[in-house]
Amino acid sequence: MGNRILTHKISLEALDAQWQRDLKRKLKLKEASFVILQKSLDARKKNQIHWQMQILVHSPEITTEEWKQESRQLLEDRLENFRSAGGAKQEKVLVVGSGPAGLFPALALNRAGYQVTWIERGQPVEERRDSIARFEQTGRFEALGNYATGEGGAGTFSDGKLTSRSKGISREKEFIINRYLKAGAPQEIAWLNHPHLGSDNLFSMTQNLRRELQEAGVDIRFRTTLEDMIIKQGKVQSCIINGQEETYGRVVLAPGHSHYPTYRMLLNRGILFRPKVFALGFRAEHPQSLINLAQWGRESLPGVKAAEYRLTDKSQGTHRVYSFCMCPGGQVVPAAPSEDVNIVNGMSLYRRDGRFANAAVVCSFHPSEYLGPDPDAGAVLSWLEGLERHFKTLTGDFRAPACSIKAFLAQTGSPLPRETSYPLGLKETDLWNQLPAPIIRAIRDGLYSFSSMLRGYEEGILLGLESKSSAPLQLVRGPSGAAEGVENLFITGEGSGWAGGIISSGADGLRNTASLWE
Ligand SMILES: Cc1cc2nc3c(=O)[nH]c(=O)nc-3n(C[C@H](O)[C@H](O)[C@H](O)COP(=O)(O)OP(=O)(O)OC[C@H]3O[C@@H](n4cnc5c(N)ncnc54)[C@H](O)[C@@H]3O)c2cc1C
């Protein structure tokens, strides 16, 4: 039995049995089985849109042994290595935050034999789903169950895109994909070029992952907040959790970047963060049919859910403008982590069959441009929070301040379309006056440029504020990966400022704690 890897072009209509038969004929094989290693839609020529696949062919008639470096089999071997890291340990580890940057270290540390306690300030995912549904019906915010808070972390009610721009994380990424597959993710995430899970799959997968950890003996506590830490002689001596003092040998803290009280507690305890480049802007919404037409030249394609886009305005200098976190067939959601701010984000279901497409359009910059050279981390946080609060005052409730892209470009009113996916209503607002002028200028140029790249882009609307595409602060890490000067505190994921997105945050959680379990 031998193997061969090849790339193959497949028509959109082709059924599996068809392309497999064609491939056997082409390779002159009587017997063969196939594993898809990668699949991506090639829509560069609108009249020849097709799937491009990389396929591993097994056959007794093949004499070569070609394996892809990162094949599933090799990954399983690696997982076994993770597991054998060495029997039960007495040491207690606290993992804070149930997003990917807390989940994956909790799994790895549990496998390595540590006694893991895993806490999350929000609700379990079933209650969280109900809280979000109530919020979207009534506009009444629920602090422990919202788009930023609760089991699964920020990305649970999301599009669940599993793409990442982080480099050098292939091993961690494989681990994460494999864990998601075991938790019930669709098989295609193993090979699709742009895989995504959708909120509906994430909901059941989050429950399955919790059960797995519970059965493995992890102590899981919801509505449980790390309120403070007592740090002495370069170590966390104890943690204040829901008013009680508890002691752990190590603390893995994966708080995300939305919960300012956690950031402030860390800054008060002397943990070193430095301001970093981050991005602000809006969320653009369009009819999905308009995006399909622009990308494919027609409103639908057989076997393909909805067209995606990723746009960058390369003409900008220091202020780079780009689209981010596109949700085809999705919904713009009220993603505030607290009652006093107005923030939007995007999500979609696995089917991606909603009538709208949305994506952030953001401009990156360094906070020193607005706060003077070398600004203090706390000042950056207050500045950002001030803007998020300002967007709440624009409507007084959780309606989203919004305007049409045409109005934004012309800087004068033009009526909003009546239809939107945003559940709590829009309030027509002069968004071009609501962020610092250089950011607005750059976004305006970016919108012109996007309109020339994607036909009809200027027909969309903008909703504000989009402030969570990345963290404004970055943790100063020591050589072991622990927070500088605190040898047993590992701050991971988006809140550390070293990662962003589901895969990259999960990978950062694994890498940053690897010295404990590998
Ligand atoms: C609506 C939405 C859609 C998104 N879509 C995508 C997408 O499609 N693809 C993608 O890659 N990324 C997406 N993201 C971003 C992605 O979710 C985040 O990058 C990722 O979840 C970060 O993981 P994390 O574990 O670092 O933090 P988080 O997921 O933010 O988790 C942090 C958790 O810690 C808890 N916490 C904070 N402080 C404390 C404390 N003191 N005590 C106890 N618990 C605490 C919080 O309640 C939270 O649940 C989306 C985000 C949102 C909000």
The ligand as an SDF file (V2000), in Angstrom:
LIG
                    3D

 53 58  0  0  0  0  0  0  0  0999 V2000
  -19.2990   38.2610   18.6840 C   0  0  0  0  0  0  0  0  0  0  0  0
  -17.8710   37.8170   18.4760 C   0  0  0  0  0  0  0  0  0  0  0  0
  -17.5460   37.1270   17.3150 C   0  0  0  0  0  0  0  0  0  0  0  0
  -16.2540   36.6520   17.1160 C   0  0  0  0  0  0  0  0  0  0  0  0
  -15.9820   35.9060   16.0050 N   0  0  0  0  0  0  0  0  0  0  0  0
  -14.7850   35.3020   15.8700 C   0  0  0  0  0  0  0  0  0  0  0  0
  -14.5360   34.3900   14.8170 C   0  0  0  0  0  0  0  0  0  0  0  0
  -15.3990   34.0820   13.9970 O   0  0  0  0  0  0  0  0  0  0  0  0
  -13.2920   33.8280   14.7370 N   0  0  0  0  0  0  0  0  0  0  0  0
  -12.3000   34.1340   15.6230 C   0  0  0  0  0  0  0  0  0  0  0  0
  -11.1930   33.6020   15.4980 O   0  0  0  0  0  0  0  0  0  0  0  0
  -12.5100   35.0020   16.6400 N   0  0  0  0  0  0  0  0  0  0  0  0
  -13.7250   35.5670   16.7870 C   0  0  0  0  0  0  0  0  0  0  0  0
  -13.9600   36.4310   17.8380 N   0  0  0  0  0  0  0  0  0  0  0  0
  -12.8290   36.7470   18.7420 C   0  0  0  0  0  0  0  0  0  0  0  0
  -12.5710   35.5610   19.6830 C   0  0  0  0  0  0  0  0  0  0  0  0
  -13.7750   35.2010   20.2680 O   0  0  0  0  0  0  0  0  0  0  0  0
  -11.5600   35.9210   20.7240 C   0  0  0  0  0  0  0  0  0  0  0  0
  -10.3560   36.2880   20.0770 O   0  0  0  0  0  0  0  0  0  0  0  0
  -11.2580   34.7530   21.6490 C   0  0  0  0  0  0  0  0  0  0  0  0
  -12.4380   34.2730   22.2340 O   0  0  0  0  0  0  0  0  0  0  0  0
  -10.2830   35.1650   22.7360 C   0  0  0  0  0  0  0  0  0  0  0  0
  -10.1090   34.0800   23.5910 O   0  0  0  0  0  0  0  0  0  0  0  0
   -9.6370   34.2610   25.1010 P   0  0  0  0  0  0  0  0  0  0  0  0
   -9.7640   32.9150   25.7250 O   0  0  0  0  0  0  0  0  0  0  0  0
   -8.3240   34.9410   25.1240 O   0  0  0  0  0  0  0  0  0  0  0  0
  -10.6720   35.2680   25.7690 O   0  0  0  0  0  0  0  0  0  0  0  0
  -12.2660   35.2510   25.8260 P   0  0  0  0  0  0  0  0  0  0  0  0
  -12.8220   34.3140   24.8260 O   0  0  0  0  0  0  0  0  0  0  0  0
  -12.6680   36.6600   25.7910 O   0  0  0  0  0  0  0  0  0  0  0  0
  -12.5910   34.6170   27.2470 O   0  0  0  0  0  0  0  0  0  0  0  0
  -12.3160   35.2800   28.4460 C   0  0  0  0  0  0  0  0  0  0  0  0
  -13.2750   34.7800   29.5110 C   0  0  0  0  0  0  0  0  0  0  0  0
  -12.7330   35.1300   30.7870 O   0  0  0  0  0  0  0  0  0  0  0  0
  -13.7790   35.5370   31.6470 C   0  0  0  0  0  0  0  0  0  0  0  0
  -13.1940   36.4070   32.6760 N   0  0  0  0  0  0  0  0  0  0  0  0
  -12.6310   37.6350   32.5070 C   0  0  0  0  0  0  0  0  0  0  0  0
  -12.1450   38.0880   33.6760 N   0  0  0  0  0  0  0  0  0  0  0  0
  -12.4200   37.1280   34.5950 C   0  0  0  0  0  0  0  0  0  0  0  0
  -12.1690   37.0220   36.0010 C   0  0  0  0  0  0  0  0  0  0  0  0
  -11.5200   37.9890   36.6750 N   0  0  0  0  0  0  0  0  0  0  0  0
  -12.6090   35.9070   36.6590 N   0  0  0  0  0  0  0  0  0  0  0  0
  -13.2620   34.9140   35.9860 C   0  0  0  0  0  0  0  0  0  0  0  0
  -13.5140   34.9720   34.6650 N   0  0  0  0  0  0  0  0  0  0  0  0
  -13.0860   36.0600   33.9740 C   0  0  0  0  0  0  0  0  0  0  0  0
  -14.7620   36.2340   30.7300 C   0  0  0  0  0  0  0  0  0  0  0  0
  -16.0720   36.2250   31.2800 O   0  0  0  0  0  0  0  0  0  0  0  0
  -14.6520   35.4210   29.4300 C   0  0  0  0  0  0  0  0  0  0  0  0
  -15.6450   34.4270   29.3290 O   0  0  0  0  0  0  0  0  0  0  0  0
  -15.2400   36.9190   18.0740 C   0  0  0  0  0  0  0  0  0  0  0  0
  -15.5570   37.6490   19.2400 C   0  0  0  0  0  0  0  0  0  0  0  0
  -16.8510   38.0850   19.4440 C   0  0  0  0  0  0  0  0  0  0  0  0
  -17.1920   38.8490   20.6970 C   0  0  0  0  0  0  0  0  0  0  0  0
  1  2  1  0
  2  3  1  0
  2 52  2  0
  3  4  2  0
  4  5  1  0
  4 50  1  0
  5  6  2  0
  6  7  1  0
  6 13  1  0
  7  8  2  0
  7  9  1  0
  9 10  1  0
 10 11  2  0
 10 12  1  0
 12 13  2  0
 13 14  1  0
 14 15  1  0
 14 50  1  0
 15 16  1  0
 16 17  1  0
 16 18  1  0
 18 19  1  0
 18 20  1  0
 20 21  1  0
 20 22  1  0
 22 23  1  0
 23 24  1  0
 24 25  2  0
 24 26  1  0
 24 27  1  0
 27 28  1  0
 28 29  2  0
 28 30  1  0
 28 31  1  0
 31 32  1  0
 32 33  1  0
 33 34  1  0
 33 48  1  0
 34 35  1  0
 35 36  1  0
 35 46  1  0
 36 37  1  0
 36 45  1  0
 37 38  2  0
 38 39  1  0
 39 40  1  0
 39 45  2  0
 40 41  1  0
 40 42  2  0
 42 43  1  0
 43 44  2  0
 44 45  1  0
 46 47  1  0
 46 48  1  0
 48 49  1  0
 50 51  2  0
 51 52  1  0
 52 53  1  0
M  END
$$$$
